[in-house]
Amino acid sequence: MFGGQQLFKATISDARLWKNLLAAISTLIEEADFNASPEGIKLRSMDPSHVAMVDFEWNKSAFDEYTCLQPTKIRLNVTDIVKKLRSAGPEPLEMAYDENTRKLSMVIKGKWKTTFTLPTLDPGDEEVPTPKIAFNTKIKMISSSFKDIIDQIQTVSDNVRFETTQDKFTAEAVTELSGARIELEKGSDVMLELETKEPCKATFNLNYLAEISKAGSMAAELVTLEFSTNMPVKLAYEMPQQGKLLYYLAPRIEAE
């Protein structure tokens, strides 16, 4: 089936899981470099406007089978792959990269066997560093509830202000004509953890948060938010397997 030298090959028992992860990445970026190594797959990339960043990692133990002969960088059109996997169900997915043809093959073994052959692109030269930020607030909540909060607030404005005190998390949007305010008390069924070193508040773009929260809620049950006053927010989605899915979103600095 694969005629050339397979530098990378992986199998996952449920194609929907990989589809949801790639959908979560494609909310910010259309093309991305996947760094495959004998330990697993990593990706770190900025969106075109450099307002947001996605940081993704999946260890080899998260796959049913995983082989990578040497570190390999594969640049793919993530949006295109998500479209190809749109109808994928709870069925095995096998992926392999052929060094000779520079193509990635995806084989879905469901009611019938479907093979997609995808071209790879020239890898980018830019290395995106991990942001070094000190966070003063940490919140853990159910990811679907966070999505619902963002959806509600988005009906009012394009921006939301997050604010924390020792015992409360508030999401608020205000315009000249209307406003919305959602409050979560520490210890609520939705907000599982709230830790804050000092009161914090920061404003973020709701269009980005809507896309991130929608995709993240499909990929993971829990999300952890970390931010400080007028600093980027870090959203960490807890993966069902060994791995991570992180987003960083820059704040909107507004005059008081």
N, C-alpha and C positions, 0 to 999 in steps of 0.2 A: 504493500500500500504506500509506504514511504520509501522512495527509491534512493535517496541520498544519505548523507551523514546527518544523523539526528543528534544535534548538540543538546536538545532539550525535548523532554517528553513527560507529560503528566496526565493523570486520570483522576476524575472526581465523580462520585457516584450520583450526585444530584446536580444536573446542569443549571437548575434555577439559582443555586447559591452563587455560582460564578457569574451568571447573568446579572444578578442583583448587585454584586460587587462592582462589576464593570459599569453598570448603570449609575452607581453612586459616584464613580470616577468621572463619567461622561457629563455629569451635571456642570463641571467646571472646565473640562478640557476635551477637545475633539481628538487630538493626537497626543500620544505619550510614549516615553521610553520605559519599557519593562526590563528591569535588570534581573535576569535569572542567574542563580549561582547554585552550587551544590547544596546550599542551606535552604533555598527557597526563592521567592520572587519579591522584589521591592519596586516601588515607584514613588517618586516625589516630583511634583510639577506645579508650576504656577498657572493660573488662568491667564488668558491673553492680556487682561488689563492690570495684572499683578495686584489685584485686590484680595484674591483668595488663593490658598494653596491646599493641595491634597497630598497626604502622606500615607501610602498603603504598603502593607507588608503581609505576606502569607508564608509561613514556614512550610517546609516540605512535609511535615507531619500532618498538615491539614489536608493533603491530597491522599487519595487511596494508593496511588503509585506516583513516584516522582523520580526522574533521572535528569541530571544536568552534568554533562561531562566537563564543562569548563565555563567560567563566567561569560555570559552572553547578553548583549544588549539588543533588544528587539523593539523597534518603534512601530506602533500599530495605530490604525484609525479606530479608536475605541467606540465612537458613535456607530461606525459601520458594523462592528462586531455585535453590539447590543441589538441592532436591527436583525442581524442574522440569527441571534438566539431568542428572538422575541417569542416564538412559539414553543421554546424548549420547556419540557416538563421535568418531573422527578425521574430522570433517566441518566445513564452514564454519559459522560463527556470525556473524550480523549483529545489531547492537544499535542502537536509535535512540530518542531521547527527544523526545516531542512536547510542546512547551510549552503548546499549547492544551488538550489533554486531560490533561496532567500524568501521562502514562503512558509506561512504557518497553516497547518491543517487542523481542522476541528471536526471530529467525528462524533455524532450523536447517535446513540444506539437505543432507539425507542421502539415503537411499533414497526418502524422500518429504519434502515441505516441511512443517515444523511451525512455527507462529507462536504465541508466547505474548505476551499483553498484560498487563502488570503495573502495578498502581497504585503511585504514589510517595507518600511520607509527608511530613509537614511537617518540614523540616530542623531540627536542634537548634541551640541558640545557643552551646553550650559549645565552646570552642576548646581542644583538648588540646595542651599544649606538649611539645616534645621534651625528654626527660629529660637533664639535664646531670650526667653521672656520670663519674668518673675510674676506669677499669678497670685493675687490676694484673695480670690474667691473660687471655690470649687463646689459645683452642684451636680448631683447625679439624679437622673430622672428616667422615667419610662419614655423611650424614644417616640412612640406613637403619640403620647401626650404632648411632648415638645412640638411635634408636627402640628397637632391640633391648636396649640397656643399660637404658633406662628401663623397658621391659616386664619385664625380669628382676628389677630392684630392686623394682618395684611389687608383686611377689608376696609381699614381706616386710613392707612398711610403707607408710604414707601420705606419708612424707617421705623425702627423700634429702639427704645431705650431700656436696657437691662439695668436693674438696680438691686443691690443686696444690702441687707443689714444682718445682724447676728441671728435673727429668727425669721427672715422673710426674703423671698425673691419676687421681684416685680418686673413685669414686661408691660411697657406703656408706649402708646402711639398717640400723638396729638397733632391736629391740624387747626387751621383757623376756624373751621366749622364743626369739627367733631373730634372725638377722642375715644380711646379704649384702654382699659387698665386691667391686667390680670395679676392676681396676687396668689402666691403659694406660701403657706406657712410651713415652717420647719417641722418635720415629722408627719407630713401629709402622705397619703397613699401614693401620690404621683411623684413627689420629690423625696427620694430615698435618702439623700444626704445633702447637707448644707454646711460648708465650712467657710468662714471668712475672717481674715486677719484684720480687716478694716472695712467700713462701708465703701462700696464700689458702684460706679455707674459708667456706662458706655453706650454709645448709639451705633447701630449696625443697619446695613441695607437689607430690607426684607426680601427683595427678589433673590438674593444669594441664599439667605436663610431658608426660604421656602423650598428652593431646589435641594439644598443640602439636607434639610429635615425630612423631606419626602423620600429621597433616595436612602438616607441613613436608616429610616424606620423600616425600610424593606430589608436591609442587610443585618440589622441588629436590634435587640430588644431594649437595650439600655444605652444612654448617652451621658457623657460627663462633660459639662461646660466649665471652662476656667477662663477668667478674665480679671483685669484690673481697670481702674479708672482711665478712660480714654486710651486703652490699649487693645490690641487684637484679642479676639476670643478664640479659644481652642475648643473644638468639639471632637471628642473621642468616642467612637462607637465600638462597643464591646462585641468582638466577633465570636460566633459560636465555636469556631476552631481557633487554633493557635495563630494569631495574627493581629493586625491593627488596621484601623481605618480612621485617620485623623484629618480634620480640616482646620485651617487657620483663616480667619476673616478679619481684614483691617477695619478699624472703627471709622465712623464719620465724626470728625471733630466739628462741633457746632458751638457758636458763641452762646454764652449763657444769657 
